[in-house]
């Protein structure tokens, strides 16, 4: 049963809709397939939310894994859920880490929420030594899917926290100044970009 008192991100992963469950499982399966061969020894989950990525990729992540989120409630949730994770309250547009500190930087479902996603991409590229994996909703399909399911009808399916909307071309344009892009692939209804810092 979905606990409606939970943050919306938690409720999303508790969905009983089998189609949405399958899409989420496939998305994390695709992320895992990208992460596994990298054998990263240091990882940052930038914009970790309540820790779903850490939970789904637990067997592939080194100890300790680092994580940040701007929401203190998310930091506390992750700290309680994963005591070994080094989690702190930080903005992805102003990270306290050293240059090239992490073999792998993950930033999943974050850039669509930010007023200045370019600043975030710059910081992600700065702290990544080797690999970046970034995902965003694929528009207009993500919004259309919400509309079909009766979500956010007043905004025509647009999530109220999404201030940016990406397709393959606009994501490429955003990332390219800071990321040498290997590929941008679709895990419907999301885009997953992989690359290296410039």
KOLBAVEX-494817 format. One record per atom (N, C-alpha, C): x, y, z; atom name. Coordinates in nm, 4 decimals. Example, Ala and Ser with C-alpha at 12.3 -4.5 7.8 and 13.67 -1.06 7.14 Angstrom:
1.3190, -0.5690, 0.7800, N;
1.2300, -0.4500, 0.7800, CA;
1.3200, -0.3300, 0.7800, C;
1.2850, -0.2250, 0.7080, N;
1.3670, -0.1060, 0.7140, CA;
1.2900, 0.0030, 0.7870, C;
***
This chain:
0.0839, -0.1191, 0.0000, N;
0.0000, 0.0000, 0.0000, CA;
0.0882, 0.1252, 0.0000, C;
0.0535, 0.2234, -0.0810, N;
0.1277, 0.3487, -0.0857, CA;
0.0920, 0.4334, 0.0352, C;
0.1943, 0.4823, 0.1041, N;
0.1747, 0.5730, 0.2163, CA;
0.1729, 0.7148, 0.1616, C;
0.0567, 0.7766, 0.1556, N;
0.0429, 0.9105, 0.0964, CA;
0.1121, 1.0176, 0.1793, C;
0.1522, 0.9841, 0.3013, N;
0.2243, 1.0821, 0.3826, CA;
0.3712, 1.0872, 0.3459, C;
0.4163, 0.9893, 0.2684, N;
0.5554, 0.9853, 0.2276, CA;
0.5816, 1.0939, 0.1235, C;
0.7083, 1.1398, 0.1131, N;
0.7428, 1.2317, 0.0040, CA;
0.7056, 1.1713, -0.1307, C;
0.6768, 1.2582, -0.2293, N;
0.6269, 1.2106, -0.3584, CA;
0.7237, 1.1150, -0.4257, C;
0.8539, 1.1331, -0.4051, N;
0.9503, 1.0449, -0.4673, CA;
0.9386, 0.9037, -0.4126, C;
0.9156, 0.8919, -0.2800, N;
0.8965, 0.7608, -0.2190, CA;
0.7681, 0.6980, -0.2715, C;
0.6621, 0.7773, -0.2763, N;
0.5338, 0.7263, -0.3257, CA;
0.5467, 0.6763, -0.4689, C;
0.6268, 0.7446, -0.5511, N;
0.6452, 0.7026, -0.6904, CA;
0.7012, 0.5612, -0.6970, C;
0.7988, 0.5310, -0.6126, N;
0.8607, 0.3993, -0.6165, CA;
0.7761, 0.2926, -0.5478, C;
0.6737, 0.3341, -0.4744, N;
0.5826, 0.2389, -0.4111, CA;
0.4592, 0.2121, -0.4984, C;
0.4563, 0.2668, -0.6172, N;
0.3385, 0.2566, -0.7022, CA;
0.2929, 0.1120, -0.7201, C;
0.1629, 0.0950, -0.7261, N;
0.1049, -0.0366, -0.7531, CA;
0.0673, -0.0509, -0.9008, C;
0.0894, 0.0535, -0.9790, N;
0.0619, 0.0482, -1.1227, CA;
0.1668, -0.0420, -1.1889, C;
0.1264, -0.1567, -1.2444, N;
0.2260, -0.2509, -1.2977, CA;
0.3051, -0.1959, -1.4155, C;
0.2442, -0.1102, -1.4953, N;
0.3171, -0.0517, -1.6080, CA;
0.4263, 0.0402, -1.5574, C;
0.3934, 0.1264, -1.4622, N;
0.4931, 0.2177, -1.4059, CA;
0.6016, 0.1399, -1.3331, C;
0.5626, 0.0366, -1.2585, N;
0.6619, -0.0475, -1.1911, CA;
0.7611, -0.1057, -1.2912, C;
0.7091, -0.1532, -1.4020, N;
0.7964, -0.2149, -1.5025, CA;
0.8906, -0.1118, -1.5645, C;
0.8406, 0.0073, -1.5914, N;
0.9252, 0.1125, -1.6486, CA;
1.0358, 0.1525, -1.5513, C;
1.0023, 0.1650, -1.4233, N;
1.1022, 0.2008, -1.3225, CA;
1.2055, 0.0903, -1.3086, C;
1.1594, -0.0345, -1.3047, N;
1.2536, -0.1467, -1.2936, CA;
1.3475, -0.1525, -1.4145, C;
1.2922, -0.1279, -1.5329, N;
1.3765, -0.1300, -1.6530, CA;
1.4769, -0.0161, -1.6507, C;
1.4326, 0.1008, -1.6053, N;
1.5226, 0.2155, -1.5953, CA;
1.6415, 0.1827, -1.5052, C;
1.6145, 0.1315, -1.3843, N;
1.7247, 0.1011, -1.2931, CA;
1.8082, -0.0163, -1.3439, C;
1.7455, -0.1094, -1.4166, N;
1.8223, -0.2168, -1.4788, CA;
1.9197, -0.1630, -1.5815, C;
1.8771, -0.0643, -1.6592, N;
1.9654, -0.0023, -1.7582, CA;
2.0786, 0.0755, -1.6909, C;
2.0465, 0.1454, -1.5825, N;
2.1508, 0.2153, -1.5079, CA;
2.2521, 0.1157, -1.4527, C;
2.2038, 0.0068, -1.3946, N;
2.2930, -0.0951, -1.3386, CA;
2.3840, -0.1530, -1.4457, C;
2.3302, -0.1767, -1.5652, N;
2.4104, -0.2324, -1.6736, CA;
2.5216, -0.1375, -1.7164, C;
2.4995, -0.0072, -1.7017, N;
2.6029, 0.0911, -1.7339, CA;
2.7064, 0.0978, -1.6215, C;
2.6595, 0.0939, -1.4975, N;
2.7487, 0.1102, -1.3827, CA;
2.8396, -0.0109, -1.3637, C;
2.7869, -0.1312, -1.3807, N;
2.8610, -0.2527, -1.3433, CA;
3.0000, -0.2633, -1.4054, C;
3.0169, -0.2464, -1.5357, N;
3.1512, -0.2653, -1.5931, CA;
3.2498, -0.1534, -1.5597, C;
3.2021, -0.0438, -1.5014, N;
3.2922, 0.0673, -1.4696, CA;
3.3817, 0.0363, -1.3505, C;
3.3373, -0.0519, -1.2616, N;
3.4151, -0.0900, -1.1437, CA;
3.4662, 0.0325, -1.0677, C;
3.3789, 0.1286, -1.0473, N;
3.4185, 0.2527, -0.9794, CA;
3.4525, 0.2252, -0.8331, C;
3.5577, 0.2895, -0.7851, N;
3.5971, 0.2743, -0.6446, CA;
3.5527, 0.3922, -0.5593, C;
3.5033, 0.4968, -0.6239, N;
3.4462, 0.6110, -0.5503, CA;
3.3296, 0.6652, -0.6312, C;
3.2142, 0.6831, -0.5637, N;
3.0908, 0.7209, -0.6321, CA;
3.0211, 0.8309, -0.5538, C;
2.9684, 0.9287, -0.6275, N;
2.8816, 1.0320, -0.5709, CA;
2.7448, 1.0200, -0.6343, C;
2.6419, 1.0091, -0.5490, N;
2.5023, 1.0186, -0.5934, CA;
2.4585, 1.1616, -0.5665, C;
2.4570, 1.2428, -0.6710, N;
2.4315, 1.3864, -0.6582, CA;
2.2829, 1.4131, -0.6774, C;
2.2164, 1.4522, -0.5678, N;
2.0712, 1.4665, -0.5695, CA;
2.0086, 1.3317, -0.5390, C;
2.0457, 1.2748, -0.4250, N;
2.0129, 1.1350, -0.3937, CA;
1.8683, 1.1127, -0.3538, C;
1.7921, 1.2206, -0.3250, N;
1.6553, 1.2009, -0.2801, CA;
1.6519, 1.1130, -0.1580, C;
1.5591, 1.0194, -0.1551, N;
1.5445, 0.9306, -0.0401, CA;
1.6287, 0.8045, -0.0513, C;
1.7166, 0.7979, -0.1528, N;
1.8124, 0.6887, -0.1597, CA;
1.7724, 0.5713, -0.2457, C;
1.6756, 0.5895, -0.3359, N;
1.6317, 0.4768, -0.4187, CA;
1.7424, 0.4255, -0.5092, C;
1.8225, 0.5156, -0.5658, N;
1.9334, 0.4718, -0.6512, CA;
2.0339, 0.3906, -0.5709, C;
2.0651, 0.4356, -0.4520, N;
2.1595, 0.3631, -0.3661, CA;
2.1051, 0.2244, -0.3344, C;
1.9762, 0.2160, -0.3061, N;
1.9143, 0.0866, -0.2762, CA;
1.9193, -0.0057, -0.3971, C;
1.8854, 0.0472, -0.5128, N;
1.8772, -0.0365, -0.6334, CA;
2.0142, -0.0819, -0.6827, C;
2.1176, -0.0002, -0.6578, N;
2.2518, -0.0311, -0.7082, CA;
2.3455, -0.0783, -0.5982, C;
2.2920, -0.1124, -0.4832, N;
2.3743, -0.1396, -0.3641, CA;
2.4872, -0.2377, -0.3917, C;
2.4614, -0.3424, -0.4665, N;
2.5646, -0.4440, -0.4887, CA;
2.6751, -0.3966, -0.5825, C;
2.6541, -0.2849, -0.6504, N;
2.7508, -0.2343, -0.7472, CA;
2.8295, -0.1145, -0.6963, C;
2.7907, -0.0603, -0.5825, N;
2.8528, 0.0621, -0.5327, CA;
2.9601, 0.0303, -0.4295, C;
3.0698, 0.1074, -0.4321, N;
3.1771, 0.0839, -0.3345, CA;
3.1380, 0.1360, -0.1973, C;
3.2127, 0.0932, -0.0970, N;
3.1948, 0.1471, 0.0376, CA;
3.3186, 0.2284, 0.0727, C;
3.3027, 0.3513, 0.1209, N;
3.1718, 0.4170, 0.1327, CA;
3.1327, 0.4871, 0.0026, C;
3.0043, 0.4948, -0.0221, N;
2.9496, 0.5780, -0.1287, CA;
2.9145, 0.7133, -0.0690, C;
2.9312, 0.8189, -0.1471, N;
2.8943, 0.9533, -0.1033, CA;
2.7640, 0.9946, -0.1701, C;
2.6891, 1.0803, -0.1018, N;
2.5613, 1.1274, -0.1554, CA;
2.5330, 1.2662, -0.1023, C;
2.4625, 1.3447, -0.1813, N;
2.4199, 1.4785, -0.1382, CA;
2.2775, 1.5024, -0.1835, C;
2.2088, 1.5863, -0.1077, N;
2.0772, 1.6340, -0.1486, CA;
2.0544, 1.7691, -0.0825, C;
1.9768, 1.8537, -0.1470, N;
1.9478, 1.9864, -0.0935, CA;
1.8451, 1.9814, 0.0183, C;
1.7646, 1.8757, 0.0239, N;
1.6589, 1.8628, 0.1235, CA;
1.7111, 1.7912, 0.2473, C;
1.7035, 1.8583, 0.3624, N;
1.7526, 1.7983, 0.4856, CA;
1.6776, 1.6700, 0.5197, C;
1.5473, 1.6649, 0.4901, N;
1.4703, 1.5434, 0.5212, CA;
1.5233, 1.4251, 0.4402, C;
1.5691, 1.4499, 0.3177, N;
1.6267, 1.3421, 0.2366, CA;
1.7595, 1.2958, 0.2953, C;
1.8410, 1.3903, 0.3384, N;
1.9691, 1.3568, 0.4006, CA;
1.9458, 1.2684, 0.5226, C;
1.8514, 1.3086, 0.6065, N;
1.8228, 1.2310, 0.7269, CA;
1.7674, 1.0933, 0.6928, C;
1.6827, 1.0862, 0.5895, N;
1.6253, 0.9592, 0.5473, CA;
1.7350, 0.8634, 0.5001, C;
1.8251, 0.9127, 0.4161, N;
1.9342, 0.8294, 0.3643, CA;
2.0282, 0.7898, 0.4772, C;
2.0566, 0.8820, 0.5676, N;
2.1458, 0.8517, 0.6800, CA;
2.0894, 0.7383, 0.7654, C;
1.9579, 0.7405, 0.7867, N;
1.8948, 0.6354, 0.8664, CA;
1.8855, 0.5045, 0.7886, C;
1.8601, 0.5141, 0.6600, N;
1.8404, 0.3946, 0.5769, CA;
1.9720, 0.3258, 0.5428, C;
2.0772, 0.4058, 0.5228, N;
2.2074, 0.3529, 0.4810, CA;
2.3177, 0.4159, 0.5664, C;
2.3406, 0.3651, 0.6866, N;
2.4384, 0.4280, 0.7775, CA;
2.5798, 0.4367, 0.7201, C;
2.6157, 0.3487, 0.6267, N;
2.7509, 0.3507, 0.5713, CA;
2.7714, 0.4582, 0.4648, C;
2.6625, 0.5134, 0.4138, N;
2.6733, 0.6163, 0.3092, CA;
2.7116, 0.7499, 0.3722, C;
2.8064, 0.8170, 0.3101, N;
2.8495, 0.9489, 0.3571, CA;
2.7609, 1.0527, 0.2890, C;
2.6533, 1.0915, 0.3565, N;
2.5535, 1.1795, 0.2969, CA;
2.5567, 1.3155, 0.3656, C;
2.5411, 1.4208, 0.2863, N;
2.5422, 1.5565, 0.3416, CA;
2.4458, 1.6444, 0.2635, C;
2.4069, 1.7533, 0.3265, N;
2.3166, 1.8490, 0.2630, CA;
2.3991, 1.9469, 0.1807, C;
2.3834, 1.9389, 0.0499, N;
2.4550, 2.0272, -0.0416, CA;
2.3703, 2.0472, -0.1661, C;
2.3954, 2.1595, -0.2320, N;
2.3358, 2.1844, -0.3627, CA;
2.4268, 2.1274, -0.4703, C;
2.3683, 2.0666, -0.5714, N;
2.4499, 2.0143, -0.6816, CA;
2.5093, 2.1266, -0.7659, C;
2.4671, 2.2491, -0.7425, N;
2.5278, 2.3626, -0.8132, CA;
2.6463, 2.4207, -0.7382, C;
2.6761, 2.3698, -0.6180, N;
2.7862, 2.4226, -0.5374, CA;
2.8354, 2.3121, -0.4443, C;
2.9103, 2.2183, -0.5004, N;
2.9565, 2.1016, -0.4247, CA;
3.0866, 2.1320, -0.3513, C;
3.1013, 2.0751, -0.2338, N;
3.2189, 2.1022, -0.1503, CA;
3.3358, 2.0079, -0.1799, C;
3.3205, 1.9177, -0.2737, N;
3.4221, 1.8168, -0.2995, CA;
3.5359, 1.8716, -0.3851, C;
3.6489, 1.7988, -0.3817, N;
3.7656, 1.8371, -0.4615, CA;
3.7422, 1.8067, -0.6090, C;
3.8203, 1.8713, -0.6927, N;
3.8193, 1.8378, -0.8349, CA;
3.8562, 1.6904, -0.8531, C;
3.7908, 1.6241, -0.9452, N;
3.8247, 1.4854, -0.9818, CA;
3.8189, 1.3898, -0.8625, C;
3.7299, 1.4136, -0.7690, N;
3.7298, 1.3333, -0.6463, CA;
3.6668, 1.1955, -0.6649, C;
3.5741, 1.1820, -0.7609, N;
3.4979, 1.0576, -0.7728, CA;
3.5194, 0.9921, -0.9094, C;
3.5375, 0.8599, -0.9068, N;
3.5459, 0.7857, -1.0332, CA;
3.4169, 0.7988, -1.1126, C;
3.3060, 0.7975, -1.0405, N;
3.1738, 0.7986, -1.1045, CA;
3.0823, 0.8956, -1.0311, C;
3.0160, 0.9817, -1.1066, N;
2.9138, 1.0709, -1.0520, CA;
2.7805, 1.0358, -1.1182, C;
2.6827, 1.0073, -1.0342, N;
2.5458, 0.9811, -1.0776, CA;
2.4594, 1.1024, -1.0471, C;
2.3772, 1.1418, -1.1400, N;
2.2812, 1.2498, -1.1155, CA;
2.1529, 1.2124, -1.1895, C;
2.0642, 1.1462, -1.1174, N;
1.9448, 1.0890, -1.1788, CA;
1.8205, 1.1646, -1.1355, C;
1.7471, 1.2132, -1.2337, N;
1.6197, 1.2811, -1.2082, CA;
1.6370, 1.4042, -1.1200, C;
1.7326, 1.4891, -1.1559, N;
1.7628, 1.6093, -1.0784, CA;
1.7554, 1.7356, -1.1639, C;
1.8154, 1.7345, -1.2815, N;
1.8326, 1.8574, -1.3598, CA;
1.7013, 1.9233, -1.3965, C;
1.5954, 1.8452, -1.4091, N;
1.4652, 1.9034, -1.4432, CA;
1.4082, 1.9895, -1.3315, C;
1.4649, 1.9779, -1.2105, N;
1.4152, 2.0523, -1.0946, CA;
1.4898, 2.1840, -1.0715, C;
1.5977, 2.2099, -1.1450, N;
1.6897, 2.3171, -1.1103, CA;
1.6690, 2.4429, -1.1939, C;
1.6793, 2.5575, -1.1279, N;
1.6730, 2.6849, -1.1997, CA;
1.7947, 2.7046, -1.2894, C;
1.9105, 2.6505, -1.2495, N;
2.0334, 2.6663, -1.3277, CA;
2.0982, 2.5295, -1.3490, C;
2.0428, 2.4471, -1.4370, N;
2.0999, 2.3138, -1.4572, CA;
2.2406, 2.3170, -1.5146, C;
2.2743, 2.4230, -1.5888, N;
2.4089, 2.4336, -1.6433, CA;
2.5135, 2.4434, -1.5348, C;
2.4840, 2.5179, -1.4282, N;
2.5778, 2.5276, -1.3155, CA;
2.5970, 2.3917, -1.2509, C;
2.4896, 2.3144, -1.2419, N;
2.4992, 2.1808, -1.1840, CA;
2.5871, 2.0910, -1.2706, C;
2.5682, 2.0943, -1.4000, N;
2.6484, 2.0100, -1.4891, CA;
2.7960, 2.0476, -1.4776, C;
2.8247, 2.1771, -1.4641, N;
2.9623, 2.2199, -1.4445, CA;
3.0238, 2.1615, -1.3193, C;
2.9479, 2.1617, -1.2106, N;
2.9969, 2.1045, -1.0848, CA;
3.0116, 1.9530, -1.0940, C;
2.9158, 1.8865, -1.1574, N;
2.9256, 1.7418, -1.1730, CA;
3.0508, 1.7046, -1.2519, C;
3.0765, 1.7786, -1.3581, N;
3.1963, 1.7534, -1.4371, CA;
3.3243, 1.7846, -1.3613, C;
3.3188, 1.8836, -1.2749, N;
3.4379, 1.9203, -1.1962, CA;
3.4784, 1.8106, -1.0991, C;
3.3814, 1.7507, -1.0297, N;
3.4143, 1.6526, -0.9255, CA;
3.4294, 1.5111, -0.9810, C;
3.3916, 1.4893, -1.1067, N;
3.4041, 1.3564, -1.1690, CA;
3.5415, 1.3409, -1.2309, C;
3.6082, 1.2325, -1.1971, N;
3.7394, 1.2048, -1.2557, CA;
3.7277, 1.1242, -1.3848, C;
3.6262, 1.0356, -1.3919, N;
3.6195, 0.9428, -1.5045, CA;
3.4837, 0.9396, -1.5754, C;
3.3781, 0.9141, -1.4993, N;
3.2495, 0.8837, -1.5613, CA;
3.1361, 0.9661, -1.5003, C;
3.0403, 1.0019, -1.5854, N;
2.9165, 1.0648, -1.5413, CA;
2.7986, 0.9904, -1.6028, C;
2.6954, 0.9715, -1.5220, N;
2.5685, 0.9173, -1.5693, CA;
2.4597, 1.0127, -1.5230, C;
2.3860, 1.0671, -1.6184, N;
2.2859, 1.1694, -1.5900, CA;
2.1556, 1.1281, -1.6574, C;
2.0454, 1.1374, -1.5824, N;
1.9157, 1.1069, -1.6435, CA;
1.8173, 1.2197, -1.6192, C;
1.7240, 1.2331, -1.7122, N;
1.6150, 1.3307, -1.7031, CA;
1.4916, 1.2697, -1.7683, C;
1.3727, 1.3197, -1.7363, N;
1.2528, 1.2751, -1.8080, CA;
1.2613, 1.3137, -1.9563, C;
1.2126, 1.2257, -2.0409, N;
1.2064, 1.2513, -2.1852, CA;
1.0733, 1.3171, -2.2163, C;
1.0792, 1.4401, -2.2614, N;
0.9576, 1.5138, -2.2951, CA;
0.9373, 1.5176, -2.4469, C;
0.8116, 1.5223, -2.4899, N;
0.6902, 1.5436, -2.4094, CA;
0.6293, 1.4161, -2.3526, C;
0.6978, 1.3019, -2.3674, N;
0.6379, 1.1731, -2.3348, CA;
0.6157, 1.1541, -2.1846, C;
0.7090, 1.2038, -2.1028, N;
0.6916, 1.1904, -1.9585, CA;
0.5665, 1.2658, -1.9132, C;
0.5532, 1.3878, -1.9626, N;
0.4380, 1.4701, -1.9279, CA;
0.3081, 1.4074, -1.9808, C;
0.3117, 1.3546, -2.1020, N;
0.1939, 1.2905, -2.1592, CA;
0.1533, 1.1676, -2.0781, C;
0.2529, 1.0918, -2.0325, N;
0.2234, 0.9755, -1.9497, CA;
0.1541, 1.0131, -1.8208, C;
0.1987, 1.1216, -1.7588, N;
0.1333, 1.1698, -1.6371, CA;
-0.0103, 1.2112, -1.6667, C;
-0.0291, 1.2784, -1.7785, N;
-0.1630, 1.3249, -1.8155, CA;
-0.2575, 1.2069, -1.8370, C;
-0.2096, 1.1044, -1.9060, N;
-0.2914, 0.9852, -1.9311, CA;
-0.3307, 0.9172, -1.8005, C;
-0.2420, 0.9203, -1.7016, N;
-0.2708, 0.8566, -1.5727, CA;
-0.3485, 0.9485, -1.4783, C;
-0.3860, 1.0672, -1.5275, N;
-0.4645, 1.1591, -1.4463, CA;
-0.3847, 1.2362, -1.3445, C;
-0.2545, 1.2511, -1.3687, N;
-0.1672, 1.3224, -1.2761, CA;
-0.1458, 1.4657, -1.3251, C;
-0.1517, 1.5612, -1.2339, N;
-0.1206, 1.7018, -1.2630, CA;
-0.2024, 1.7545, -1.3807, C;
-0.3309, 1.7295, -1.3755, N;
-0.4178, 1.7659, -1.4881, CA;
-0.4213, 1.9152, -1.5134, C;
-0.4185, 1.9939, -1.4051, N;
-0.4229, 2.1393, -1.4211, CA;
-0.3026, 2.1950, -1.4941, C;
-0.1918, 2.1210, -1.4911, N;
-0.0690, 2.1625, -1.5600, CA;
-0.0445, 2.0783, -1.6840, C;
-0.1501, 2.0144, -1.7346, N;
-0.1418, 1.9308, -1.8543, CA;
-0.0361, 1.8217, -1.8399, C;
-0.0280, 1.7637, -1.7193, N;
0.0631, 1.6529, -1.6942, CA;
0.2013, 1.6924, -1.6485, C;
0.2315, 1.8206, -1.6469, N;
0.3644, 1.8640, -1.6039, CA;
0.3750, 1.8597, -1.4524, C;
0.4748, 1.7901, -1.4032, N;
0.4979, 1.7843, -1.2590, CA;
0.5285, 1.9246, -1.2093, C;
0.4676, 1.9675, -1.0976, N;
0.4872, 2.1058, -1.0519, CA;
0.6307, 2.1398, -1.0145, C;
0.7140, 2.0387, -0.9893, N;
0.8533, 2.0652, -0.9530, CA;
0.9470, 2.0624, -1.0737, C;
0.8953, 2.0341, -1.1915, N;
0.9789, 2.0293, -1.3113, CA;
0.9798, 2.1663, -1.3783, C;
1.0942, 2.2327, -1.3711, N;
1.1075, 2.3667, -1.4301, CA;
1.1848, 2.3628, -1.5615, C;
1.2421, 2.2482, -1.5947, N;
1.3108, 2.2285, -1.7220, CA;
1.2544, 2.1048, -1.7897, C;
1.2546, 2.1057, -1.9225, N;
1.2001, 1.9949, -1.9995, CA;
1.2991, 1.9596, -2.1097, C;
1.3351, 1.8319, -2.1175, N;
1.4438, 1.7903, -2.2049, CA;
1.3980, 1.6878, -2.3084, C;
1.4571, 1.7021, -2.4271, N;
1.4568, 1.5959, -2.5256, CA;
1.6041, 1.5653, -2.5538, C;
1.6284, 1.4765, -2.6469, N;
1.7671, 1.4358, -2.6726, CA;
1.8554, 1.5549, -2.7118, C;
1.8025, 1.6409, -2.7972, N;
1.8815, 1.7534, -2.8460, CA;
1.9119, 1.8551, -2.7359, C;
1.8120, 1.8902, -2.6560, N;
1.8348, 1.9912, -2.5523, CA;
1.9235, 1.9377, -2.4409, C;
1.9138, 1.8070, -2.4103, N;
2.0039, 1.7501, -2.3101, CA;
2.1468, 1.7507, -2.3618, C;
2.1665, 1.7144, -2.4869, N;
2.2990, 1.7187, -2.5478, CA;
2.3578, 1.8597, -2.5394, C;
2.2783, 1.9606, -2.5710, N;
2.3267, 2.0994, -2.5672, CA;
2.3647, 2.1421, -2.4266, C;
2.2885, 2.0977, -2.3280, N;
2.3180, 2.1329, -2.1893, CA;
2.4475, 2.0683, -2.1422, C;
2.4672, 1.9419, -2.1765, N;
2.5816, 1.8674, -2.1232, CA;
2.7123, 1.8986, -2.1947, C;
2.7055, 1.9238, -2.3240, N;
2.8258, 1.9259, -2.4067, CA;
2.9355, 2.0215, -2.3593, C;
2.9072, 2.1392, -2.3030, N;
3.0174, 2.2247, -2.2573, CA;
3.1038, 2.1629, -2.1471, C;
3.0493, 2.0682, -2.0719, N;
3.1218, 2.0125, -1.9578, CA;
3.1426, 1.8619, -1.9651, C;
3.0750, 1.7953, -2.0576, N;
3.0779, 1.6492, -2.0640, CA;
3.1103, 1.6032, -2.2057, C;
3.2070, 1.5143, -2.2175, N;
3.2330, 1.4448, -2.3430, CA;
3.1333, 1.3295, -2.3486, C;
3.0292, 1.3446, -2.4276, N;
2.9172, 1.2509, -2.4239, CA;
2.9513, 1.1243, -2.5019, C;
2.9346, 1.0102, -2.4365, N;
2.9492, 0.8816, -2.5049, CA;
2.8208, 0.8463, -2.5783, C;
2.7084, 0.8584, -2.5081, N;
2.5808, 0.8314, -2.5728, CA;
2.4670, 0.8876, -2.4870, C;
2.3569, 0.9127, -2.5540, N;
2.2312, 0.9450, -2.4873, CA;
2.1305, 0.8424, -2.5355, C;
2.0798, 0.7625, -2.4431, N;
1.9873, 0.6555, -2.4799, CA;
1.8536, 0.6766, -2.4111, C;
1.7529, 0.6110, -2.4640, N;
1.6183, 0.6190, -2.4093, CA;
1.5902, 0.4955, -2.3257, C;
1.5468, 0.5184, -2.2032, N;
1.4846, 0.4143, -2.1207, CA;
1.3471, 0.4713, -2.0893, C;
1.2566, 0.4518, -2.1800, N;
1.1284, 0.5231, -2.1817, CA;
1.0585, 0.5158, -2.0459, C;
1.0123, 0.6315, -1.9928, N;
1.0124, 0.7658, -2.0489, CA;
1.1242, 0.8561, -1.9947, C;
1.2468, 0.8028, -1.9900, N;
1.3615, 0.8807, -1.9449, CA;
1.4720, 0.8784, -2.0492, C;
1.5579, 0.9777, -2.0419, N;
1.6835, 0.9795, -2.1160, CA;
1.7968, 0.9502, -2.0189, C;
1.8945, 0.8723, -2.0629, N;
2.0136, 0.8435, -1.9833, CA;
2.1348, 0.8835, -2.0663, C;
2.2127, 0.9778, -2.0126, N;
2.3351, 1.0222, -2.0788, CA;
2.4562, 0.9682, -2.0030, C;
2.5527, 0.9182, -2.0764, N;
2.6772, 0.8723, -2.0170, CA;
2.7925, 0.9431, -2.0854, C;
2.8960, 0.9721, -2.0069, N;
3.0099, 1.0412, -2.0644, CA;
3.1221, 1.0606, -1.9660, C;
3.2153, 1.1467, -2.0066, N;
3.3358, 1.1754, -1.9291, CA;
3.3478, 1.3271, -1.9121, C;
3.4087, 1.3726, -1.8040, N;
3.4264, 1.5173, -1.7889, CA;
3.5244, 1.5721, -1.8918, C;
3.4994, 1.6919, -1.9379, N;
3.5915, 1.7556, -2.0327, CA;
3.7123, 1.8125, -1.9583, C;
***
